[in-house]
Amino acid sequence: MPKSLKEVSGAEVLGKSDLIWMLNDSENRPLLYAVSKNGNIERKIYINEKNHDWEDLTSDKEGNIYIGDFGNNLNKRKNLRILKIDKKYLKTKKAKAKKIKFSYENQIKFPPKKKAMFFDAEAFFYYNNYFYIFTKSRVKNKYGKTSLYKVPAKKGKHIAKLISEFENCIDLECWVTSADISADGKKVVLLSQKNILVFTDFEGDNFFSGKVKKIDLKHYSQKEGITFKDNNTLLITDEKGHGAGGNLYELKLK
């Protein structure tokens, strides 16, 4: 991966395009990158919004891209939002974003007590006119717990409704850093540094209700982005740091 994407935090493929859209997380410029499969930056788009803590990317069937500006390390943000980038801007150098604001229905204090710090997030995807957000736990011995929330994919200020919860494992390497759903709607994947969770045979939009397969990752790095290239192929990115990462990976699902 190029040096300008050393803190890559999200990836997304639009339709059958060969380009992979990527972004960096907080403390980086508000730029959206179009990257080739060889790691070359083909296009950069300046977004007219602050990068508070951009964490993941998703898109709808019309080809619009959405940026998840909901990183919330301290669990005290009251300006959580998703930025919509209309597809008309994806061939330009600058883009205006539409804001979709939200708050979690079960967060009362900002920040909550240490034992209730479950409101950070790095993962989401678009599906059937809704966003599905998967939180990241900051609670010791519950780092692998993730909560699934649902937010309408339309402009306004919304309440994120809790659907269900899942526990990966207790280690720091188990917290969820990215998510995606296959184009056919039959598979949901969650990424952590330790493994990939593949959910299938779920009921409606309770993606934790079906079967789950864990794919253990023997290669340890700060993995931050996952997206479906097709219904059975995943693309994964990791940040560059501590002598590891900074790469784009492909994984075939059996």
N, C-alpha and C positions, 0 to 999 in steps of 0.2 A: 504494500500500500504506500502511496506517496506520503511524504512527511507532513503535509498540510492536513492529513486525516489521521494523525497519530492518536487522537482521542475520539475516534469514530464510535458513535453511540447508537446508531440505528441504520438499517438498510431496508430497501423496498424495491421490488421489480414491478413495473407497470405492464400488464398484459404479456405480449410476446416480445417485448423490447429486449435488446441485448444490453441496454444500459442498466446500471444499478444505482439507485439514488441513495445518497448517504449524507450524514450530518455529524458534527462534533457536539459534545455536551457543553456544560456551562463554562464560562470564562473564555469562550471562543467567539469569533465573529458570527453574525447571523447569516450563514451561508448554507445553501443547498447545493450539493455536488452531484453531477452525473458522471459515473465512473464506468469505464469499460471492464470487461471480464479479466483483462490483463492488468488492471490497476491504474490505467491512465485516466486523468481527469479530462473529460470531454467538454464539460460546461460547468460554470459556477453562477449561481443566482443569488443576489443579495436580497434578503427578506427584510421588509421595513418594520421589524419588531425586535425587541431585545431578546437575546438568548439568556433567559433567566436560568433555565436548566433543561435544555432540550434533551430528550432521552430516547425517543423511538419514532419511527415513520410508519405510515400506512397509506392506503389509497382506496378509492371507490371504483366502481365499474366504469364510470365516466372518464376516469383518468386524472381526477383531482388528487393532490397529495395533502396529507395531514401531518403536522408536526406535534408530537406530544411534549408540551412544555409543562411538565408536571413533576420533575425531579424535586424532591422535598426531604432532603437529608435530615433536617432538624424538625420535620413534622409541624412547621408553624406557618407555612405559606397559605395566604388567603387569596392568591391570584393564580390559582391553578387554571390552565387553559390548554386548548387544542387549537392550532392555527391551520386554517384551510388555505391552501395555495391552489387557485384555479388552474386548470390545465393550460389555459391560454398563456400563462406566464412561464411555462416550462421550456420555452424556446427563446426567452428574453434574458437580460442581464439583471433586471430588478423586478421584484414582485411585491404586491400589496397582499396582506393576509387578512382574512376574516377570522374574528375571534369567537371561539366557543368556550364559554367559561363554565366551571363546575366546582362543586364542593362535595365531600363525602357525607352521606346521610348520617353516619354514626360517629363523626368527629365533632366533639363538643368543645374541647380545649385546644388552644394553639400556643405552645405545643402541649400534647398530653403528657401524662406521667411516663417514665421510662418503660414501664411494663405494658404500655398501651401504644407504643410507637410503631403502628402498622400502616402509616399513611404516606410513606414514600412510594414512588412508582417509577418504573423504567420500561414498562411493557404495555402495548395495546395493539388492537387492530380494529378495522372497520368491517362490519358484517350486517347486511339487511337494514341499513339506515340507522345503525347504532354503533357506538364505540364500546369496546369491551376492554376495560383497564384491569391489569393484574398488579397488585401492590407488592412492595418489597419490604420485608420486616426488618426493623432495627432493634428487635428485642432478643437479648441473649438467650441461647438455647432454643429459640424459635425463628432462627434466621430463614429457614426454609418455608415458613408459612406465607401463603399468598392469598389475598382476597380478590374475588372477581366482582367487578362493578360494571354497571350498564349506564351509558349516557347517550341521549338523543344526538344524532349527527346533524344538528342544525344550529344556526346562530342563536345566541341567547345565553342565559345563565341558568344552569341546570343542577339538579341534585343527583349525584351518582348513587344509584340504587344497588345495594348489596345482593348478589345472587347466591354465592356459595364460597367455600374456602377449601384450600388443599394444603397439605404439609409435605414438602419434599424431603428434607432431613434437617438436622439442627445446626449444621456447620455454616460458617460464613460463605463458603463456596456454593451453598445451596440456594442463595437468594435469587429471585427471578429478575433477569436483566433485559429480556426481549420476548416478544410473542408474535405469532402469525397464524392465520388460518388458510388452508389450501383453497384454491379457486373453486373446487367442487363442494366446499363446505363440509368435507368429511373428516378432516384431520385438523387438530389444533396442536401447535407446538409451543412449549415454553423453554427458554434457554437459561441455564445457570453456568457457572464456571466448572461445575462438577459433572453436569449431565444435561441431556435433553429429554423433556417429557413429551410424549406423543399421546394425545387423547383421541379416542375414536368411539363410535357407537353411543354418542351422548344423546340426551333428550333435549330437543329445542335448543336454547342457548345456555343451558346449564352444562358447560363443557366438562365439568368435573364429574358428571353423573355416569359416564360410560367407562370404557376400559382405558387403562393407562400403561404405557410401556416406557421404561427408563433405559435410555442409551447412555451408558457411562462413558465419559471422555477421559482418556488416559493422558491427554495433553493439557497441562494446566497453564492458563493465561487468563487475562481479564476479558472474557468474552462478553460482548455488549449488544450485538445485533444478529437477528435471524430473520430470514424471509424465504418463502417458497419460490423457487425458480420455476417449477412445475409441480403437479400434484404429488410427486414422489421424490423430489430433489430439493434439498435445502442449501442456502448460502448463509455462511456465518462469518462475522467479523470479530476481531479482537483489538483492543487498544495496545499500543506499543509502550512497554515499560518494563523495567527490571530485567532487561536483556531478553524479553520474550514478546511475542505478539506482533501486531502491526500487519496482519495478513488477512486475506480473503480465502475462505475454505468452502469446499463443496462436499455434501454428504448425501448419498443415495439411501433412501429408506427402503428396507426390504418389505 
